[in-house]
Amino acid sequence: MNVQSSLLMRVLALAHVAASASAQAGAVVEQISFEVINSFDRRAAVVGEMRIPDSKRERLPAVVIVNSTTGSDGRGAFYAEALNQAGIATFEIDMFQGRGIPASLVHNMPHVFQSLRYLANHPRIDGARVGIMGFSYGAQVSLLTSSDEMTRTYSDRDLRFAAHLALYPQCWVLRKRSENDKLLKPAMFMEVTGRPVHILVGEKDDYDSFEGCRVFLAGLPAPAKPHYALSVYEGATFAWDSRFSSAVYEAEANRGRGGTVRVIADADIARQSQEFALTYFSRYLAEN
């Protein structure tokens, strides 16, 4: 179901923007909300924070930041601040709105692609230079938006994300869902958009381990593989860029066998991944 321009006009008409008069860290902050058209769930909405850097450039690149299942917990802001200081706008969105995790990742495709359309229609944003990054569940969403089939189905034909960054996705869950989810076809990555995709994962991730993402990449068709890359942070656990350390039992830990998921907040590794995101998007969202 392609999002037609008439429906997108409705999205913009429903958008409620409360612009902040003050600048925070050199960026104007806007609280944005709009209805998701043709969503899988009634009254679905995107609510988020858009930050537009103080810049003399007429139109800026931007990054959609997709939350994990815990919502906005400071991780998105950590990366947004660095991107804003480099002149890249950010739009950190909350896809769940207290509804819980949807039955399928595909349920969130309208959220992210209509966020892309919203940015493309913003007078300060260059719609051809919009990237996407996400954490955990949001990282899986970021990976899925690199599928050509998903892009053709849920976005306008002329709009696609220019770069994708996935932080500690559960790659084995993505493979499992493609086998059991009726909305996710096993061949969803047979054709990809061709835009760069990079995965960051911790060596000691209790959900999947970095090997799960290596298996995922190895299973991609040959034409797609050159567009994907993986970096492993030695000694890092799941969610190394969290503000606090924790440990909790998760049924999906240890590739679905269950177990304790450790989160060790590591400021040094967090700075490394923040710098990576900044370098990555500065490169791939640069003006041609």
Protein Blocks (a to p, Z undefined) as FASTA:
>chain_A
ZZdfklmmmmmmmpccdddfbdeehiacdddddddehiabehiacdddddddddfbfbdc
dddddddfkopnhjmmmmmmmmmmnopacddddfklonopafbfklmmmmmmmmmmmmmm
pmkbcfklcccddehjlmmmmmmmmpmklmmmmmcfkbccfbdcdehiafklmmmmmmmm
mklcfklmmpcghiacdddddfklcklopmlmmmmmmmpcfklmmmpccdddehiaehkl
bfbdcddddfkgghhnopaddddddfklmmmmmmmmmmmmmmmmpcZZ
